[in-house]
Structures are given as C-alpha cells and as structure tokens.
Amino acid sequence: MKEKILLLNSGKCSWGKCLACGWGRLSSPKLGIHELKKAVDETFQEIKNKNISKLKIFASGSFLDDAQFPRAIRKYISKKCADACISLTIESRPEFITQENLGDFRGTKLTVAIGLESGDDEVLEKYNKGFAAEDYARAASLLHENDFKVRTYLMIGLPFGNSLKKSVEFADKYSDEIVLINVFPHSAAPLFKLWVAGKWKPLDKKQFEETVAPFKGNPKIETDFNNFSFLPRFPREKQEMIKGASERELLHPHFVVWQDYICRFYETPQGKKTVLFLPCTFTKPYYNSKLHREIAKIIGKRKDLHLVVLSSPGVIPYEFADRYPFNSYDWPEWEETDEIKKKYIEALEKRIENYLRTHRYENYFCFLKPSETFIALGKACKKLNIPLVNCLKTETWEKIKGGKNPLFLALEDLKEALK
C-alpha cells in the first residue's frame, strides 16, 4: 500500500512537556486556513498522480486540537479522503479525541495514533506524559465505537524502567496497530540532557532487537529502531567553542555523546571498503584546510575510501566534519603536559577501539606523523588484530620532521601508498 506523509507544522503542542519529546516544545507560526488548504491540495494532487492509497499527517502535537488546526481544515481533509477512498492516519492526545471531533470524519477510513509510551501510570507520571492509562483507554474505546482504528506508540528504553510486557498487554486490548519505538530524544528534550550528563543512553540496535524479540509474533506489532534518522543535534544556545588541552576538553560531554552515537548507531556509507585515518587541522571544517585540500586532490574520485579524522573529540567520520562540536574546537598542542598526553592516548585508543569493533573495513590506512594520535591508533589496531598501514614512510619522516607543516612534504608517500 503506497502512502504519503504530510508534515503540517502549525502552532504548538498543547502539552509540550514529555520527557523525550522536543518537537512538542517547539512553536511554529500558526497556519491560516488558506495556507493549510494549499498544502493539502498539493498533497492530494501528488496522491492522484502516484496512485497513493494512504495519507499520514504528522503535526508535532494533536491534529484534533483546535488551537493548532481549525475544524474547517479537518473537515476539508476528511471529505477529500472519503471522496478519494484514501485511508487517513492522524495523531492526537486523548483529551482531543471527543465525539464532536470524531464526527467530522464520518465516511473516512480513519486511524488515530496515540503516544501512550507506557501502560504503567507510574512510568507515565515520571515521563510527564500529562495523562493516565485510563485516559488512553477511554479515547481508544471511543474511536472503536465510531468504527475508527487505534494506532498506539510504546517507547523502548526509558531511563526509569518500563514493564514492556505489561504495556504491550494493556495496549493490545485497545489497539489495531502497535509500534514499539526506540527512545531517541530530541535535543530540546530533558532526556537529551540526561544523555549529555552520562545518566542515560539510548539502546543500540542489538539491545533494541533483543528487547522487542518476544513480541515479534504479534501481527499487530511493528518495530521502529530509529524513527527519524536521529543525530545528536545540540541546540545553538548549548553550543560552545571547546578550546584547550586539558581533561575537561578531552572528556567534554558533547564529545562523549557524539562518540557514543558514532560507535553504536552510525553506519558507514556503502562501498567504503578502505578507511584512511587522517590528522585534524586547525582550520575547521577540516576539508577547508590546505593539507586536506591537497589530500582530496590525491584521492580524486575514489569512492572506496572512507576518510576518518582522529583528534581530541575522538573518531570523526568525514560526513560529520562540518557539524558541531567537530567544527567548534581547538586542541593547542603546546598546552599539553606529559600527564594529559597520557590521558589523550588512553581516551583516543578506547574511542578508536569502540569504533573499529562495530565498523569493519577490508583495508586500514593512515596518514599520521609519529604522535600520540598515531600511538593510540596503533594500540587499538593491535588489540583488535587489525593490520594497519601508515602511508607516511619512516625514512621520509626522518628527513622532514624538523620542517614547518611536514606532512605537506610527505604527500608523495600518500599518493604512492594509495596506488
């Protein structure tokens, strides 16, 4: 069944206080009826052209909330769906699921999705959901009385525990569809702050699959490991220039969160069979530096190479070079003490090891001068029995090590090695 997703950002969620939700905390300009109708008409033109039979509307709140969407637009969409025999799925909190609101959808094949998250009232209170399980049950029963369907969201991996078996059994009594969703917090949500503070971590794919495995036999249930292509996006007001060569910068929580994401959730691009570890540069993003621009010329159009920078933040795949915090830090080497060099090697070795345990390549190259970074990489590769080739020859380094920007003088070594 072909489906179309329509995003209607208008107004703000009436509650906006859930622990893991940031979208509900964001406010968009409230759209007028003419703007909404235009978006709907364009959507239905696409539905007609592409023979789509199902429409889902996401609104970062409740589609049945008059404060977000005028009743007229709901009636307008309902009639269009009914006339075109299109199934419609919308989202709403239970308090807006009333007989009056549902009356606007007569003749429409309607499903209302409700974010229950848990069937346990104690968990709902800790999650700050703003309603109880009985409120959900009332709304779901009312939907069924009107011959509409219920789609229920349950969250997996909440920080204070959640009896998933109890929640599934409860939701199963009221639902036509159940989605088990891995908890990934929006950066504006309080749960994101717990991750940054090291008090909670989202489940990785293996942990998630192990948790939901007992429920896969239920035909109502579907699972969603990463429902919106999650990235740790720090809001602008939380971003900072992370400058210095001390333990504070090395173990900065923004780096720690990103390393957790890169090691446990990030997937390397398809076709990247060879990794080339590169040094960081003062210029950020790295690809704007003179050294990396020269390296890019040598690499040319080779699509098998995956460029990964090693630096104080840890392991940085090139795809993230222009993202915060990797574009907003400076590690002045002249500030390093013997003690911080030791801690740097230990921290970077662990981060590289974690990365290489979950991201495998056919070939492992680096272009690094003898340094703490190279030592950390070598130790991690040795521990994992990974053959590492440094494209910088020892004899070349002996000749150039006293010069300014010595790696510029060793680019022929890189070119030769990559052949």
N, C-alpha and C positions, 0 to 999 in steps of 0.2 A: 504494500500500500504506500503510494507516494504521499509525502507530507511536506507542508510548507510551514516554516516558523516565522512568525511576525513579532518583532520586538516593538512594543509601544511604551516608550519612556515618557510618562506624563505624571507630574506631581510626585508624591512620596508615599511610601507605605504608612498606613495609619498607626502602626505599632513601631516598627523600626528599632527594636531593642534586643533581638535574638542574638545569642552569643556568637554564632558563626557567620551571621549574615551582615554583609557590608552594603549590599545593594539597597536594602531597606533603609539604610541610614543616609543614602544619597537622595538629593532632591533635584528633580528635573523640572523645567518650565512646564506648567500645565498646558496641554494642547487644547486648542479650541475645536469645536465640532467640525469645522471645515477642514482643518489640518488632519484630523483623525479620519474623516471620510476619504480624503485624498490618499492617505496611506493604505486604507482598506481597499479602495478601488484599484489602486496599482497592484495590490496583492492578489485580488480576485482576477485581474487580467492575466497575471502570471499563472494562477491556478487553472484558468481556462486554457491557456496556450500549452501548458505542460501536462494537462490531464491529471492534476493532483486531486486526491480524494480526501485529504485530511489537513486541517489547519490547527496549529497550536499557537496560542498567543501568550507571550511572556511579558509581564508588566512591572517587574520588581515591586510587587505589592499585591493588591487584590483587584482583579478586573471587575468585581461586583461592588466595589467601593465607589459611591457617588462622588466622593472627594477627589478621586483620581480620574474617573471616567463617567461622563454624563450618561444617563439612562438611554438617551436617544441613540448613542453610538452602539450600545449593547443591542438594542432592538434592530438597528440597521445591519449589524453583523449577523445577528441571528437569522433575519429574513434572507440575507444573501446566502447563508449556509444552507438554509432549508430549501430555497429555490434551486440551488445547485447540487443538492444532496451531498453536501460536504460535512464530514464529521468535524466537530469543533471541540478543542480542549482549551480550557482556561484555568487560571489559578486563583484561589481565594482563601482568605482566612475564614474560619467557621462563622464568625459573627455576621458576615455579609451574606451568608447562604440562608436566605429567607424565602418564604413562599412568594412574596411580592416580587423579589428579584428573579426567582426561577420562572415566574410566569411569563417573563419576557422571552423565554427560549422555547416555548411550546412549538412543536413541529421540528425542532432542531435535534440532531443526534449529538447530545452534549455530554462531555466528561468534565468534571471539575476536579482539579488536582489540589490536594490539601497537604501542606507541610506539617505532618503530625510529628515527625522526628523520633518520638518515643511514645510507647503506650503506658509509660510509667509516670504518674503525676509528680513524683519526687524529682525525676530527671527533667521533666518539663519545667518545673519551678527553677531548678538550677540553670537550665538553659535559657531561662527568662522568655519562655515562649508566649506568655500572656494569655493562654487558655489552658483548660484541663482536658483530659481524655474524654470526659463526658460531653464536652462542647463539640469535639470532633464527632463523637458517636451520634449526637443529635443532628448535626449537619449532614452526615453521611446517610442517615436514615431518611431525612427529608429529601435528599437527592433521589434515593431509590423509590420513594413514594411517588415521585414525579417522573419515574421511568428514565432517570438520568444515571450516568455511571460515576463511580468514585475512583480516583487515582490517588494513591497515598504514598508520600515520601517518608522514608525512615532513614535516619542517619547512623552511619557506622563509624566508630572510633571517637566518640565523645570523651572528653577528658575525665569525667567523673563516673564512668561506667554506664552501662545500659544493658539491661537484660533483653538481648535481641530476640530470643525465643519468645519471651513474654510479649514483646512489641509486635512481632510477626503474627502471633496467635490472635492478639487483640485486633490488629488491622485487618486480618484475614476475614473476620466476621462482617466487616463493613465495606470491603474493597472489591472492586472488579480488577484492579491492577495495583501492584505494589512495586515501588522502586527502592532498592537498597542502595543508598548513596554514600560514598566515602566522604568524610568530612574534610573539605579543604577550605580554610577560612579566607574570606575576602580581607584585603589589607586594612579596611576600615573597621573590621570587626574586633571585639575584645579577644576572641580566641587567637587571632593572629599575634596579639601582644604576648599571649602565653607561650606561643611557639618561639618568639624572639627572646623571651625570658628563660627559655630552656625548661619550661614546666610541662610541656606537652609537645607531641609530634604526631602528624597525620600518619595513617597506616600506609605502608608501601603496597605495591600490587600483590606480592606474595601474602602478606599479612591480611590484606583485604579479601583475597580469594579464599584463604583458609577460614576466615570468619563467616563468609556467606555460603560456603560449600554445602552445609547441611540443609539449605533452603532452596537449592537449585532445582529440586524436583517439583516444586510447587509451580504449576503452569501460570499462576497469576504474577509470579515474581520475575522481575528483571533487575539486573545489577548495573551500577554506574560507578566505575572506579574514579574517573576524572571528568566530571560533568561539564566543566567549562575551561578545559585546557589551562589548568592553573599554573601561575607563575608567582613567585614571591614579589609582588609589586609594592614597594614601600611608598606610602603617600608622600607627596612632596614636602609636607611640613615635618616629616620624620627623617628626611634625608639629611646627611651631613658630609662634610669633607673629612674623610678618615685619614688624618695625616700624623705620621710619627713612626718610630721604630721601637715600640715597646710592647709589652704583653697585652696592654689594652687594645692596641690596634690589631695585633696578630689574632687575638681571640675575640674580636669585635662581634657582638651578637648578630649583626647584619650579615657578616661573612659566614657565620656558623649556620644560619638559616639557609642561605643560598647553597652552601656546601651540602647540607642535608638534602636539599631539593635536587642538586646536580647528581649526587651519588645514588639517590633512591628513586627518583621519579623521572628525571631527564632520560631521553633515549637519543642515541647518536643518529645522525642522518643516515639514511640508507645509502649504501655504496661506498661509505667511508671505511676502507679496509686498512689504511695505514695512518697511524697517528704521528704527528710531528709536534713535539713539545717545544715551545718557544719561550724566550725570556720576556718579562714585562718591559715596558718602556716608560719614561717619564711622561711622554705625550699620551693622552687618553682621548678617544679610544686608541688602542694600540695600532690599528691599521692606518692611522694618520701619521705615525712616526716614520722617520727616514728609514730606519732599519727594516721595519715591517713592510714598507712600500717596496724596498729592494727585494725582500724575500718573496713578496707577491709576484714580482716580475719573473723571478726564477721558477716559481711554481706554475705560473701561467694558467692554463685551463684544466689542469689535472683535477679530476673530480673524485679521485680515490683518496686524496689526502684530507685528513681532519686536523685542523690547526687547533692546538690547545695551549694556552698560556699558563705558566706556573709562576706564582707570585705570593705575596703575603696573604691575599684573600683565599688562596688555595688553588684549586684546579678550575680553569676558566675556559670552557669551550668558546671558540671564536664567535659563535652566534650571539653570545651574551656580552661581547666586548663593549657595546655602547649602552649597556643597562647599568643602572645603579645597583650595587655600590662599585662595580668594576670600572666605572668611568669617573669615580669620585674618591680616589685615594692616592696617597703618596707614601712610599716607604723609603726615607732617606738613609741610604746605606751608611753614611758617615756617622749616623747616630747609634749604630749597632754596638753593643757591648758583647764580650765573649759569652756572657750568660744568655743574652737574647738571641745570639746566633744559634746556640744550642737548642733553645726553645723553638726557634724558627724551623730548624731541621726536623725536630720531633713532630711539630704540628703539621708541617707540609708533607712529611713522609706518611703520616696517618691519613691525611686527606687524599693523597695520591693512591695509597693502598685501597682505601674505600672506593675510590673511583674505578680503579682497574679491576676490582673484584666484580663489579657489575657491568663494566663496559670493556668488551674484548675486541681486539683488532688482530689482523694477520701479521702486521709488521709494526715495530715500535722504534721510532727515531726521535732524536732530539737535536737541537742546535743550541747548546748551552756552554758557556765558559765554565771552567772549574770554579765552583761556588757552593754555597750552602744549598742552593736550589738543585744543583746537579747531584750533590751528595744525597739529598732527600729522595730524589727520583731514583738514583741508583739503588739505594737501600730498599725502597718499596718494590722495585722490579726484582731484586734479588730474593726478597722474601716470597714473592709470588712466582718465582722461577720464570721470569719473563726476559727474553733476550733483548737487550737494549743497544741500539747503535747510536753513538754520538757523531753527528755529521762534522763536528769540529775535530780535526786531527790534532793529536798531541804535539807533533812536531811543528804544526802551524801555530799553535798557541804559544809555544816557547819563543817563536820569532816575534809575535805581535803583542804579547801580553803587557808590555810597557806602554803601548800606544793609546791614544785617545780613541774611544769607541772601537775597540779592537775587533769586534765581530764584523764590522764593515770590511775588514781586511781578510776575512775568512769566508766570504760568500762563495768563492770558487769551490771551497770544500763542500759546502751545502749543495751546490749545483752538481758536483761530481757524485756525491752520495745518493742523491735522488734519482740519478740516472739508473 
